[in-house]
Amino acid sequence: MLQMVVCVKQVPDTAEVRINPRTNTLVRAGVPAIINPYDAHAVEAAVQLKEKYGGQVTALSMGPPQAEEVLRRALGMGADRAILLSDRAFAGSDTLATSYILAAAIRAIGRETPVDLVFCGKQAIDGDTAQVGPGIATRLGFTQLTYVMAIDGVDLEKGQIQVQRKLEGKREVIRGRLPALLTVVKDLNELRYASLPALIRAARATITTWSKDDLDLDPASIGLKGSPTSVRRIFAPPARPGGELIPGDPRQAAAILVAKLVQTKIIADK
């Protein structure tokens, strides 16, 4: 049986992202929130392994009280329990501080039953850093397997897992020892539709909330104090000029395009 933890994050719907020009931070008030799409695939991966090998899946998130919504989504997908890390002292945590807090929570979970696998999405769509998963693995001393696009199997007797990593134009088959942390891509699986009984169970479930006092944390390593990263400026890139549609049949269009590329010296005229 496998003891698994899935880290999920509540992120603003990318179609609604706005930036506060004074603080250079995301405006979250009144903005629809969703589960980070990569994290949803991480939940699905853990639930599939539970169905195959047995075990327990714990969904873990750090955020304000409203982050309970993404944890209930994870419960509806098949996670067994959910823990929310919520404390004003966590506010302003960058990826370094966030990975520190999440790693401390995973250690606390592991005191009950040792954790075999931790799942994260490859990155969050609001920050796009892809740093939290590797940061957790480093702090816990877990085998780190990133950009996982397939899980070939887990050998419980040998304490090993074999996965396929997505590389540019190819894939890498790699075997690692447990415990391990996987960051996953969307190619890994298809998300299931939650059944009505599962949705009812998730809606009625009790979400466990942990504050800084429930974890073994150094106050200087969390929140703004523990975050060496700061945002100096955020700006929108300049709008690209509109393209040009070349009329005519393909041969004529190709000739016109080549002539324009030569004229602008993008290609050389032979």
C-alpha distance (Angstrom), angle and dihedral (degrees) to the residues before:
residue distance angle dihedral
M1 . . .
L2 3.76 . .
Q3 3.78 129.0 .
M4 3.82 105.8 -151.6
V5 3.79 135.2 -179.3
V6 3.79 123.2 -164.2
C7 3.80 119.2 -161.9
V8 3.81 111.5 -146.9
K9 3.78 129.9 -178.9
Q10 3.78 133.0 -157.0
V11 3.80 108.9 -132.9
P12 3.80 133.6 178.4
D13 3.78 116.5 -99.1
T14 3.81 102.4 -95.2
A15 3.80 91.6 -134.9
E16 3.81 88.7 62.5
V17 3.81 102.4 43.5
R18 3.81 115.6 139.9
I19 3.81 129.2 175.4
N20 3.79 125.1 -140.4
P21 3.84 102.4 -129.1
R22 3.81 92.3 -153.4
T23 3.81 100.3 49.5
N24 3.84 98.8 24.4
T25 3.81 89.3 -133.3
L26 3.79 132.9 124.0
V27 3.79 115.1 -87.7
R28 3.80 103.6 -129.0
A29 3.81 100.4 166.7
G30 3.78 110.3 107.4
V31 3.81 92.1 -0.2
P32 3.83 118.0 126.8
A33 3.81 111.7 -111.2
I34 3.80 127.8 -149.0
I35 3.77 138.0 177.2
N36 3.79 110.9 -88.5
P37 3.84 101.7 -95.9
Y38 3.82 95.0 -132.7
D39 3.81 89.7 50.4
A40 3.80 90.4 55.8
H41 3.81 88.7 59.2
A42 3.81 88.6 48.6
V43 3.81 89.7 55.9
E44 3.80 90.7 48.9
A45 3.82 90.9 50.8
A46 3.81 92.6 52.0
V47 3.80 93.0 46.8
Q48 3.81 91.3 50.3
L49 3.81 90.8 52.4
K50 3.81 90.0 48.3
E51 3.79 89.6 53.3
K52 3.80 90.8 50.0
Y53 3.80 102.6 40.0
G54 3.80 104.4 15.4
G55 3.77 125.9 -122.1
Q56 3.78 139.6 108.6
V57 3.81 134.5 -62.9
T58 3.80 119.9 -151.7
A59 3.80 118.1 -167.5
L60 3.82 112.3 -147.6
S61 3.79 127.8 -169.7
M62 3.79 137.2 168.1
G63 3.77 118.9 -149.2
P64 3.79 147.2 81.5
P65 3.82 121.5 -39.6
Q66 3.82 91.9 -88.6
A67 3.81 88.7 65.4
E68 3.80 84.6 82.7
E69 3.81 85.4 87.5
V70 3.81 93.9 70.6
L71 3.79 90.9 45.4
R72 3.80 90.1 54.7
R73 3.80 87.9 50.2
A74 3.81 88.2 55.2
L75 3.81 90.9 48.4
G76 3.79 89.5 51.0
M77 3.81 89.2 54.0
G78 3.79 91.8 54.5
A79 3.81 109.1 -81.5
D80 3.81 112.2 144.5
R81 3.79 100.5 -142.7
A82 3.78 140.5 0.1
I83 3.79 134.6 -142.1
L84 3.81 125.1 -166.5
L85 3.79 120.2 -158.9
S86 3.78 104.0 -152.8
D87 3.78 128.0 161.9
R88 3.80 134.3 131.4
A89 3.80 86.7 -125.1
F90 3.83 88.5 67.3
A91 3.82 93.0 58.3
G92 3.78 115.3 117.0
S93 3.80 94.6 20.4
D94 3.79 113.4 157.2
T95 3.80 123.2 -152.8
L96 3.81 92.4 -78.8
A97 3.80 93.8 53.6
T98 3.80 93.1 39.0
S99 3.80 93.2 54.4
Y100 3.81 88.8 47.6
I101 3.81 92.6 54.1
L102 3.81 94.7 43.5
A103 3.82 91.6 48.1
A104 3.81 89.9 52.3
A105 3.81 89.9 51.8
I106 3.82 91.8 49.5
R107 3.80 89.6 51.2
A108 3.80 88.7 52.5
I109 3.80 90.9 50.5
G110 3.80 89.2 48.3
R111 3.80 91.9 57.8
E112 3.81 87.5 72.0
T113 3.82 95.7 45.1
P114 3.82 123.6 -9.7
V115 3.80 111.5 -100.3
D116 3.81 114.6 -120.2
L117 3.80 101.6 -178.5
V118 3.79 136.4 20.4
F119 3.81 119.3 -166.2
C120 3.80 128.1 -159.5
G121 3.77 133.7 166.9
K122 3.79 111.6 -105.9
Q123 3.80 89.1 -108.8
A124 3.79 142.8 -20.2
I125 3.79 116.2 -102.3
D126 3.82 93.3 -134.7
G127 3.82 98.3 53.4
D128 3.83 101.9 19.1
T129 3.81 91.4 -161.6
A130 3.84 99.5 126.0
Q131 3.82 86.9 -155.0
V132 3.81 106.1 112.5
G133 3.81 97.4 69.9
P134 3.81 95.1 49.9
G135 3.80 88.9 42.6
I136 3.80 91.5 56.5
A137 3.81 91.8 47.2
T138 3.80 91.4 51.2
R139 3.79 93.7 48.9
L140 3.81 92.6 47.7
G141 3.81 95.1 41.6
F142 3.83 90.3 -124.9
T143 3.80 125.7 153.4
Q144 3.81 105.9 -94.4
L145 3.82 119.6 -138.7
T146 3.80 113.9 174.3
Y147 3.82 134.7 -171.5
V148 3.80 91.4 18.5
M149 3.81 112.0 -173.1
A150 3.83 98.7 170.4
I151 3.80 137.6 18.2
D152 3.80 109.3 -147.2
G153 3.78 95.4 -172.9
V154 3.78 150.1 -61.1
D155 3.80 123.3 -110.4
L156 3.79 103.7 -153.6
E157 3.81 94.2 -175.6
K158 3.81 93.9 53.4
G159 3.81 93.4 34.5
Q160 3.80 93.6 -126.1
I161 3.78 138.5 130.9
Q162 3.80 127.7 -160.4
V163 3.79 120.8 -154.0
Q164 3.78 141.3 165.8
R165 3.80 117.4 -123.8
K166 3.79 121.5 -150.4
L167 3.79 111.9 -122.9
E168 3.78 129.9 171.9
G169 3.79 105.7 -70.3
K170 3.81 94.0 -16.6
R171 3.78 145.0 46.6
E172 3.79 132.9 -120.1
V173 3.81 122.2 -142.2
I174 3.77 110.1 -149.0
R175 3.80 136.1 171.3
G176 3.79 121.7 -152.3
R177 3.78 138.8 177.0
L178 3.76 124.9 -105.9
P179 2.95 135.4 -81.0
A180 3.78 92.0 59.5
L181 3.78 140.5 161.6
L182 3.80 119.3 -140.1
T183 3.79 127.2 -164.4
V184 3.78 109.2 -161.4
V185 3.79 139.4 -154.8
K186 3.80 127.8 -145.5
D187 3.81 92.5 -104.0
L188 3.80 88.8 71.6
N189 3.80 97.4 83.3
E190 3.78 149.9 -24.8
L191 3.78 115.9 -97.8
R192 3.78 115.9 -116.7
Y193 3.79 125.3 -131.0
A194 3.78 110.4 -113.6
S195 3.80 113.6 -118.8
L196 3.79 120.8 -124.9
P197 3.84 93.2 -109.9
A198 3.82 89.3 50.5
L199 3.81 91.5 50.6
I200 3.81 91.2 49.3
R201 3.80 91.0 48.9
A202 3.81 90.5 49.2
A203 3.80 92.4 48.8
R204 3.80 91.6 51.5
A205 3.79 96.8 41.0
T206 3.79 121.3 113.7
I207 3.80 112.9 -121.1
T208 3.80 112.4 -145.0
T209 3.81 111.7 -135.4
W210 3.78 122.8 -156.1
S211 3.79 124.9 -169.1
K212 3.79 129.1 -166.3
D213 3.81 88.3 -85.5
D214 3.82 91.0 62.9
L215 3.80 93.1 57.5
D216 3.78 136.0 60.6
L217 3.81 97.8 -112.1
D218 3.78 137.4 155.2
P219 3.84 105.8 -130.4
A220 3.81 89.2 -143.6
S221 3.81 91.0 60.0
I222 3.81 99.9 55.7
G223 3.79 136.0 68.6
L224 3.78 120.0 1.0
K225 3.81 92.2 -27.8
G226 3.78 91.4 59.7
S227 3.80 95.4 42.1
P228 3.81 116.0 90.1
T229 3.81 90.6 176.6
S230 3.80 119.2 90.5
V231 3.80 132.5 173.7
R232 3.81 111.3 -123.8
R233 3.79 98.9 178.1
I234 3.79 140.1 -0.8
F235 3.79 121.7 -166.4
A236 3.77 139.9 163.5
P237 3.82 115.6 -112.5
P238 3.80 115.4 -113.4
A239 3.77 115.0 -87.7
R240 3.78 114.2 -97.7
P241 3.80 116.7 -118.4
G242 3.76 115.0 -104.5
G243 3.77 118.2 -93.2
E244 3.78 127.2 -119.2
L245 3.78 125.7 -118.4
I246 3.80 111.5 -142.9
P247 3.82 111.8 -148.9
G248 3.79 127.4 -149.1
D249 3.78 135.6 59.8
P250 3.82 119.1 -41.1
R251 3.84 95.2 -95.8
Q252 3.80 93.3 50.2
A253 3.80 92.0 44.0
A254 3.82 90.9 50.4
A255 3.82 91.4 50.8
I256 3.80 92.0 49.6
L257 3.82 91.2 47.2
V258 3.82 92.7 50.8
A259 3.81 90.5 48.8
K260 3.80 91.2 52.2
L261 3.82 92.2 47.7
V262 3.80 90.5 51.1
Q263 3.79 91.2 47.1
T264 3.79 91.6 53.5
K265 3.83 89.9 43.9
I266 3.79 92.8 -121.6
I267 3.82 87.2 128.5
A268 3.79 129.0 22.1
D269 3.78 123.1 -110.1
K270 3.77 108.8 -122.7
